[in-house]
């Protein structure tokens, strides 16, 4: 959900991603940014969406060649053993007094706490009918993952968000984050935005076009009214003064250049044009 513009509950959000990158690599980038952001008191309540599970998860890789050499142990038998002892498996059903019940087998939960407990599991060989230690057929590695793996534009991504202090603008917060990315992350790191940050970036990129378009429209309207290109240029000289006055007012009142102030500056173009238009018409009527 996008956050509204305003002073309360403002957030700066950035999305770090990379084509072909892994979540482990993105987590390293996240830790680098979090260490640097912690030094900035203007950014508070920093949060992120990639949170590793505790304790870490286990990745089991089966040695197929070794399983075949030690007695023809099939992948199906290894999978069913792991499923039964570490989880649970439905093996059959039975009926009693008109009711059907599931028969589920599972291992003892108190013996499933660490990776070393896998050494107590055995699988039966199809050839010799002997029990073979499961630890001799698999390789166990620990890794940290997250319950939810997010993507942005189909690319693996991690989102970092932070609240802004009252005297810290959204533009300053995004500029600070972008500078951290430029200094500490590789050149192929891709940064995108969400929520209020995306709204700010979209409005900042379009306000210049809207401002220039407003100047062009005002000039064409004045040129059509006065049937001249000289009077519109004279009237348009008030635009820089009006813009400077608006920026000066924002500076002395300690306000930010947000979407509302940008709309106000564009409206000043029309207000300045109207005032100078009336003044020129009065002068023409007098002469």
URDAWO-V6218 format. One record per backbone hydrogen bond with DSSP energy under -0.5 kcal/mol. CO is the residue of the C=O (numbers start at 0). NH is the residue of the N-H. E is the energy in kcal/mol with one decimal. If there is no record, write none. Layout:
BEGIN
CO:NH:E, CO:NH:E
END
This chain:
BEGIN
6:9:-0.6, 9:163:-1.5, 10:12:-0.5, 11:161:-1.3, 12:193:-0.7, 13:15:-0.5, 13:159:-2.9, 14:191:-2.3, 15:157:-2.2, 16:189:-3.0, 17:20:-1.5, 21:25:-2.0, 22:26:-2.4, 23:27:-1.5, 24:28:-1.9, 25:29:-2.5, 26:30:-2.3, 27:31:-1.8, 28:32:-2.3, 29:33:-2.7, 30:34:-2.1, 31:35:-1.6, 32:36:-2.9, 33:37:-1.9, 35:38:-1.1, 36:39:-2.0, 38:40:-0.7, 39:42:-1.4, 41:43:-0.6, 41:164:-1.8, 43:162:-3.1, 46:160:-2.9, 48:50:-0.8, 49:51:-0.5, 50:146:-0.6, 56:142:-2.4, 57:59:-0.6, 58:60:-0.5, 58:140:-2.2, 60:138:-2.3, 61:63:-1.1, 62:66:-2.1, 63:67:-1.9, 64:68:-2.0, 65:69:-2.0, 66:72:-2.3, 67:70:-0.8, 67:71:-1.1, 70:125:-0.7, 70:126:-1.5, 71:73:-0.5, 73:77:-1.8, 74:78:-2.6, 75:79:-2.5, 76:80:-2.1, 77:81:-2.3, 78:82:-2.5, 79:83:-2.5, 80:84:-2.6, 81:85:-2.3, 81:86:-0.5, 82:86:-1.1, 83:106:-0.9, 88:90:-0.6, 88:104:-2.3, 91:102:-3.0, 93:100:-3.2, 95:98:-1.4, 98:95:-3.0, 100:93:-2.3, 101:103:-0.6, 102:90:-2.6, 102:91:-1.1, 104:88:-2.1, 107:110:-1.6, 108:111:-1.6, 113:116:-1.0, 114:117:-1.4, 115:118:-1.5, 116:119:-1.4, 117:120:-1.6, 120:133:-2.6, 122:131:-3.1, 124:128:-0.9, 129:124:-2.9, 131:122:-2.4, 132:135:-1.2, 133:136:-1.7, 133:137:-0.8, 136:62:-2.9, 138:60:-2.4, 140:58:-3.3, 142:56:-2.1, 144:52:-3.1, 147:149:-0.7, 149:156:-1.7, 151:154:-1.0, 154:151:-2.8, 155:17:-0.9, 157:15:-2.6, 158:48:-1.4, 159:13:-2.6, 160:46:-2.9, 161:11:-2.7, 162:43:-2.3, 164:167:-1.7, 168:172:-2.0, 169:173:-2.4, 170:174:-2.2, 171:175:-2.1, 172:176:-2.1, 173:177:-2.7, 174:178:-2.0, 175:179:-1.9, 176:180:-2.2, 177:181:-2.1, 178:182:-1.9, 179:183:-2.7, 180:184:-1.5, 185:188:-1.5, 189:16:-2.5, 191:14:-2.8, 193:196:-1.4, 194:198:-2.0, 195:199:-2.4, 196:200:-2.2, 197:201:-2.6, 198:202:-2.5, 199:203:-2.4, 200:204:-1.8, 201:205:-1.2, 202:206:-1.7, 203:207:-0.6, 205:209:-2.3, 206:210:-2.5, 207:211:-2.4, 208:212:-2.5, 209:213:-2.3, 210:214:-1.9, 211:215:-2.2, 212:216:-2.5, 213:217:-2.5, 214:218:-2.3, 215:219:-2.4, 216:220:-2.4, 217:221:-2.4, 218:222:-2.5, 219:223:-1.9, 220:224:-1.8, 221:225:-2.8, 222:226:-1.2, 222:227:-0.7, 228:232:-0.8, 229:233:-1.9, 230:234:-2.5, 231:235:-2.5, 232:236:-0.6, 233:236:-0.8, 234:237:-1.6, 235:238:-1.5, 236:240:-0.7, 237:241:-2.6, 238:242:-2.7, 239:243:-2.5, 240:244:-2.4, 241:245:-2.1, 242:246:-2.5, 243:247:-2.4, 244:248:-2.1, 245:249:-2.1, 246:250:-1.9, 247:251:-2.2, 248:252:-1.7, 249:254:-2.6, 250:253:-0.9, 255:257:-1.6, 257:261:-2.1, 258:262:-1.8, 259:263:-2.1, 260:264:-2.1, 261:265:-1.9, 262:266:-2.0, 263:267:-1.5, 264:268:-0.9, 265:268:-0.6, 265:269:-0.9, 266:270:-2.3, 267:271:-3.1, 268:272:-1.9, 269:273:-2.2, 270:274:-2.1, 271:275:-2.2, 272:276:-2.0, 273:277:-2.2, 274:278:-2.1, 275:279:-2.4, 276:280:-2.0, 277:281:-2.2, 278:282:-2.2, 279:283:-2.3, 280:284:-2.1, 281:285:-2.0, 282:286:-2.3
END
